[in-house]
Structures are given as structure tokens and as C-alpha cells.
Amino acid sequence: MARGAGETTITISVLDRLIDAEPDNRLENPLSRAQSVRLLKNSVRRDLEWLLNTRRIADVPDEGLKEVNRSAYLYGLPDLSAISVGSSSDRNRLVRQLVTAINLFEPRLANVRVILVEAPDSGKKDMRMRIEAMLRMDPVPEPITFDTVIELKSGNCQVSGGGDA
């Protein structure tokens, strides 16, 4: 299907442009807007999962070190093994850490909200959350939602959703 005269595509990330899914194909077909939006959403989901599955080993530095506090030095989440599902203060702290990490390291998302999906069960060692945000893209940002499961014992995080364009 031909692209409409007024249809604009989304610029995808450098990483996604460098990945060659079809190395035998010498020419790349131009993407439609729907294809580029779908690719953008998939790359945000993938990068979000990478962020949430990364554990930082460093302690948070002094607040006076503003540049360090916004650098890759703090990429990821702290160790999750000490978090208790039954503790509301631990759950709230984890939600705040998720929002902070996403706001800092995923600039394609704005107005990030993390919502606990179900009441925690003391027998379970995972937390289910929904990440809601606005996906920054031209000409108009679009709402996006990711379903997220964090297994606290292993620290593994699975991010799904994002919707199809």
C-alpha cells in the first residue's frame, strides 16, 4: 500500500536502524506510519524490559552530585530480593523506584504512572503492575500501557503489551 502524501513515519532508534533483520535483502523497503509506530512501541517495550531487568550495584550517591544522579551510573533498579510483597511500604517504594527509573532512562515516555494491578498475596513472590504513559512521537503523543510482572525472588521482569498500531 502506498504511503499517503501527508503521512509521516516515526524515526526509530539508532539501535533498531542498525539491526538488520534481513541481511540478505540489500534494499530496505520504506516503512508505513503504522509499521514505524509498531516498531517504536516494540522497541520501547524491549528497552523498558532491559531497564527493569538491570540491577544496579551502586548505592545512590550524594544529592550534591546531580550529574551522577542522572547518569548511567544509576541505570536499572536496586536489588529486589529484600522486598516483601506483604509490606505496603516496600510496594510503594518499588513503585516509586520504577517511576524514577523510567522517567530518567526512557525519554520516549512521558507522564509515567505505575499502578499495582492486584492485591498482593503473601504466598506469591511476584508483583503485577501496569505502566501507563504517553508515548512521545510526532505529530501527536499517544497513550501506551505495559503489563509488567516482577518476580521478586529472581528479580526477573516481564513487560508485555504496548498495543499494536
C-alpha positions as CSV (number, residue, x, y, z in Angstrom):
1,M,0.0,0.0,0.0
2,A,1.4,3.4,-1.0
3,R,2.1,5.9,1.7
4,G,-0.2,8.9,1.7
5,A,1.2,12.3,0.8
6,G,0.6,13.7,4.3
7,E,1.6,10.5,6.1
8,T,4.7,10.8,8.2
9,T,6.7,8.0,9.6
10,I,8.3,7.8,13.0
11,T,12.1,7.9,13.3
12,I,13.1,4.7,15.0
13,S,16.1,4.4,17.4
14,V,19.6,4.1,16.1
15,L,19.9,0.6,17.5
16,D,16.8,-0.5,15.6
17,R,18.1,1.1,12.4
18,L,21.4,-0.8,12.8
19,I,19.8,-4.2,13.5
20,D,19.4,-5.9,10.1
21,A,16.5,-8.5,10.4
22,E,17.0,-9.4,6.7
23,P,20.8,-9.4,6.0
24,D,20.3,-11.0,2.5
25,N,18.0,-8.1,1.4
26,R,20.2,-5.3,0.1
27,L,17.4,-2.7,-0.1
28,E,15.1,-1.7,2.8
29,N,11.5,-1.1,2.0
30,P,10.2,2.2,3.4
31,L,8.0,1.7,6.4
32,S,4.5,3.0,6.6
33,R,3.5,5.1,9.5
34,A,1.6,2.1,11.1
35,Q,4.7,-0.1,10.7
36,S,7.1,2.6,12.2
37,V,4.7,3.2,15.1
38,R,4.5,-0.6,15.8
39,L,8.3,-0.8,15.6
40,L,8.7,2.1,18.0
41,K,6.3,0.6,20.5
42,N,8.1,-2.8,20.3
43,S,11.5,-1.1,20.9
44,V,10.1,0.9,23.9
45,R,8.8,-2.4,25.4
46,R,12.1,-4.1,24.8
47,D,14.2,-1.3,26.2
48,L,11.8,-1.0,29.2
49,E,12.2,-4.7,29.9
50,W,16.0,-4.3,29.7
51,L,15.9,-1.3,32.1
52,L,13.8,-3.2,34.6
53,N,15.8,-6.4,34.4
54,T,19.1,-4.5,35.1
55,R,20.3,-4.4,38.7
56,R,22.5,-1.5,39.7
57,I,25.2,-2.4,42.2
58,A,25.9,1.1,43.2
59,D,24.4,3.0,46.1
60,V,22.7,6.3,45.3
61,P,25.4,9.0,45.6
62,D,25.0,12.3,47.4
63,E,22.3,14.6,46.2
64,G,25.0,17.2,45.5
65,L,26.3,15.0,42.7
66,K,23.4,16.0,40.4
67,E,25.1,14.8,37.1
68,V,25.9,11.4,38.6
69,N,22.4,11.0,39.8
70,R,21.2,11.5,36.2
71,S,23.8,9.3,34.6
72,A,24.2,5.6,33.5
73,Y,25.8,5.1,36.9
74,L,22.3,4.5,38.3
75,Y,20.8,2.6,35.3
76,G,18.4,-0.1,36.4
77,L,16.7,-1.0,39.6
78,P,18.3,-1.8,43.0
79,D,18.3,-5.4,44.2
80,L,14.7,-6.6,44.6
81,S,15.3,-9.7,46.7
82,A,14.7,-7.9,50.0
83,I,11.3,-6.5,49.0
84,S,8.4,-8.0,50.8
85,V,5.2,-8.4,48.8
86,G,3.2,-8.1,52.0
87,S,4.7,-4.8,53.0
88,S,2.8,-1.7,51.7
89,S,5.9,0.5,52.3
90,D,8.1,-1.9,50.2
91,R,5.5,-2.0,47.4
92,N,5.2,1.8,47.4
93,R,9.0,2.1,47.4
94,L,9.2,-0.2,44.4
95,V,6.6,1.7,42.5
96,R,8.5,5.0,43.2
97,Q,11.7,3.4,42.0
98,L,10.1,2.2,38.8
99,V,8.7,5.6,38.0
100,T,12.0,7.3,38.8
101,A,14.0,4.8,36.6
102,I,11.6,5.1,33.7
103,N,11.5,8.9,33.8
104,L,15.3,9.0,33.9
105,F,16.2,6.4,31.3
106,E,13.2,6.1,29.0
107,P,12.8,9.6,27.4
108,R,10.3,8.3,24.9
109,L,7.7,8.0,27.7
110,A,6.1,11.0,29.5
111,N,3.6,11.2,32.3
112,V,4.6,7.8,33.6
113,R,2.3,6.1,36.1
114,V,2.8,2.7,37.7
115,I,-0.3,1.0,39.2
116,L,-0.4,-2.2,41.2
117,V,-2.8,-4.4,39.4
118,E,-3.9,-6.9,42.1
119,A,-3.7,-7.1,45.8
120,P,-0.5,-8.9,46.7
121,D,-0.8,-12.4,48.1
122,S,1.7,-13.2,50.8
123,G,2.2,-16.7,49.2
124,K,3.2,-15.1,45.9
125,K,6.7,-13.7,45.2
126,D,5.7,-11.6,42.3
127,M,4.1,-8.2,41.7
128,R,1.9,-7.4,38.8
129,M,1.8,-3.8,37.7
130,R,0.5,-1.7,34.8
131,I,2.8,1.0,33.4
132,E,0.8,3.8,31.8
133,A,2.4,6.7,29.9
134,M,2.3,8.9,26.9
135,L,4.5,7.8,24.0
136,R,6.3,10.8,22.7
137,M,6.0,10.9,18.9
138,D,5.1,13.4,16.2
139,P,2.7,14.8,15.4
140,V,0.7,13.7,18.5
141,P,1.8,11.7,21.6
142,E,-0.2,8.5,22.1
143,P,-1.2,6.7,25.3
144,I,0.5,3.4,25.9
145,T,0.2,0.7,28.5
146,F,2.5,-2.1,29.5
147,D,1.6,-5.1,31.7
148,T,4.5,-5.9,34.0
149,V,5.3,-8.8,36.2
150,I,8.3,-8.7,38.5
151,E,9.3,-11.9,40.2
152,L,10.9,-10.6,43.4
153,K,12.8,-13.8,44.2
154,S,14.6,-14.0,40.9
155,G,14.4,-10.3,40.0
156,N,13.1,-11.2,36.6
157,C,10.8,-8.7,35.0
158,Q,8.5,-9.4,32.0
159,V,7.0,-6.5,30.1
160,S,4.2,-7.1,27.7
161,G,1.7,-5.1,25.8
162,G,2.2,-1.7,24.3
163,G,-0.6,-2.2,21.8
164,D,-0.4,-2.6,18.1
165,A,-0.6,0.4,15.8
